[in-house]
Amino acid sequence: MGSVTYPDLMVASLLNAYFIPVQVNIKEVPKLAAKYMAIWTPNLIVLDGKENIIYRAEGWLPPSEIAAMLLLARGHYYLRHKKFRDAGPTFDEVFVKYPQSSFAPEALYYKGVSRYLVSHSVSDLKEDWIMLQRFYPTSIWAVRSNI
């Protein structure tokens, strides 16, 4: 990750703009690894300021997937902290910038959730979920949105 992923311009700019990156060798800090149940590396865990897990991804991913995952994690941060007006556009950014990413279907799902939590309009939710089912019909997120 240190030679390919972190030096990538998009990954580096996202990390620098929105995160405080910390790299830990789980063999050297077993208590921390146990606390966050890290059993495999790489293991990217996004925490909030109170050390609550916001998002995690285990295993190596190419830089474009890491960038998409970081944006998705940022959206989840907003969602979990009830900043729904910030969450929706952040999830949309994942879909717009990384439509081929494995994280894009999840982003569309939660974009709909975020928009619904702002407007309480089922049509906002359905609009994003219909798009999710259209673009990613075989994803688990399409299954979850099939109401």
C-alpha positions as CSV (number, residue, x, y, z in Angstrom):
1,M,0.0,0.0,0.0
2,G,2.8,2.4,0.8
3,S,4.4,2.1,-2.6
4,V,1.3,2.1,-4.8
5,T,-1.8,3.3,-3.1
6,Y,-0.8,6.0,-0.7
7,P,1.3,7.9,-3.2
8,D,-1.6,8.0,-5.7
9,L,-2.6,11.7,-6.1
10,M,-6.4,11.1,-5.5
11,V,-5.8,8.9,-2.5
12,A,-3.3,11.3,-1.0
13,S,-5.5,14.3,-1.6
14,L,-8.5,12.6,0.1
15,L,-6.4,11.4,3.0
16,N,-4.9,14.9,3.5
17,A,-8.2,16.7,3.1
18,Y,-10.5,14.6,5.3
19,F,-8.6,12.1,7.4
20,I,-5.8,11.8,9.9
21,P,-4.0,8.7,8.5
22,V,-2.3,6.4,10.9
23,Q,-0.4,3.3,9.9
24,V,-0.1,0.6,12.5
25,N,1.8,-2.7,12.3
26,I,-0.6,-5.1,14.0
27,K,2.2,-7.4,15.1
28,E,3.8,-4.5,16.9
29,V,0.6,-3.2,18.6
30,P,-1.5,-6.4,19.3
31,K,-3.8,-4.6,21.7
32,L,-4.8,-2.1,19.1
33,A,-5.3,-4.9,16.6
34,A,-7.5,-6.7,19.1
35,K,-9.5,-3.6,19.9
36,Y,-10.5,-3.2,16.3
37,M,-10.5,-6.9,15.4
38,A,-7.9,-6.5,12.7
39,I,-7.0,-10.0,11.7
40,W,-5.8,-9.4,8.1
41,T,-3.9,-6.7,6.4
42,P,-4.2,-4.3,4.8
43,N,-7.0,-3.3,7.0
44,L,-8.3,0.2,6.5
45,I,-10.5,1.4,9.4
46,V,-12.1,4.8,9.4
47,L,-12.9,6.1,12.9
48,D,-14.7,9.1,14.1
49,G,-13.3,11.4,16.8
50,K,-14.7,9.1,19.5
51,E,-12.9,6.0,18.0
52,N,-16.2,4.6,16.7
53,I,-15.8,2.6,13.5
54,I,-17.4,4.4,10.6
55,Y,-16.2,2.1,7.8
56,R,-13.6,-0.6,7.2
57,A,-12.2,-2.5,4.3
58,E,-9.9,-5.5,4.5
59,G,-7.6,-6.7,1.8
60,W,-5.7,-4.8,-0.9
61,L,-7.5,-2.6,-3.2
62,P,-6.2,-0.6,-6.2
63,P,-6.0,3.2,-5.7
64,S,-9.2,4.0,-7.5
65,E,-11.1,1.7,-5.2
66,I,-9.4,3.1,-2.1
67,A,-10.4,6.6,-3.3
68,A,-14.0,5.5,-3.8
69,M,-14.0,3.8,-0.4
70,L,-12.6,6.9,1.4
71,L,-15.4,9.1,-0.2
72,L,-17.9,6.4,0.8
73,A,-16.5,6.4,4.4
74,R,-16.8,10.2,4.5
75,G,-20.5,9.9,3.5
76,H,-21.0,7.3,6.2
77,Y,-19.4,9.7,8.7
78,Y,-21.9,12.4,7.8
79,L,-24.8,9.9,7.9
80,R,-23.9,8.4,11.3
81,H,-23.5,11.9,12.7
82,K,-26.9,13.0,11.3
83,K,-25.5,15.4,8.8
84,F,-27.8,14.2,6.1
85,R,-27.5,17.2,3.9
86,D,-23.7,16.6,3.6
87,A,-24.1,12.8,3.3
88,G,-26.2,12.7,0.1
89,P,-23.8,14.8,-2.1
90,T,-20.8,12.9,-0.7
91,F,-22.4,9.5,-1.7
92,D,-23.3,11.0,-5.0
93,E,-19.6,12.0,-5.5
94,V,-18.7,8.3,-5.2
95,F,-21.2,7.4,-8.0
96,V,-20.2,10.3,-10.3
97,K,-16.4,9.9,-9.9
98,Y,-16.2,6.2,-9.6
99,P,-19.2,4.6,-11.3
100,Q,-17.3,1.4,-12.0
101,S,-16.2,1.0,-8.4
102,S,-17.5,-1.8,-6.3
103,F,-18.4,0.9,-3.8
104,A,-20.7,2.8,-6.2
105,P,-23.9,0.6,-5.6
106,E,-23.6,1.2,-1.8
107,A,-23.1,4.9,-2.4
108,L,-26.3,5.1,-4.4
109,Y,-28.2,3.1,-1.8
110,Y,-27.1,5.5,1.0
111,K,-27.6,8.5,-1.2
112,G,-31.2,7.6,-1.3
113,V,-31.3,7.0,2.4
114,S,-29.7,10.4,3.1
115,R,-32.0,12.3,0.7
116,Y,-35.0,10.6,2.4
117,L,-33.8,11.6,5.8
118,V,-33.6,15.2,4.7
119,S,-36.9,15.4,2.8
120,H,-38.9,12.5,4.3
121,S,-40.1,12.0,0.7
122,V,-40.3,8.5,-0.5
123,S,-39.9,9.7,-4.1
124,D,-36.3,10.9,-3.2
125,L,-35.5,7.5,-1.9
126,K,-37.1,5.7,-4.9
127,E,-35.4,7.9,-7.4
128,D,-31.9,6.8,-6.2
129,W,-32.9,3.2,-5.6
130,I,-34.4,2.9,-9.1
131,M,-31.1,4.2,-10.5
132,L,-29.3,1.7,-8.3
133,Q,-31.3,-1.2,-9.7
134,R,-30.9,0.1,-13.2
135,F,-27.1,0.5,-13.1
136,Y,-26.2,-2.3,-10.7
137,P,-28.9,-4.9,-10.9
138,T,-26.8,-7.8,-9.6
139,S,-25.4,-6.0,-6.6
140,I,-26.5,-6.8,-3.1
141,W,-27.5,-3.2,-2.7
142,A,-30.0,-3.5,-5.5
143,V,-31.5,-6.5,-3.7
144,R,-31.7,-4.5,-0.5
145,S,-33.4,-1.6,-2.3
146,N,-36.0,-3.8,-4.0
147,I,-39.0,-2.7,-2.1
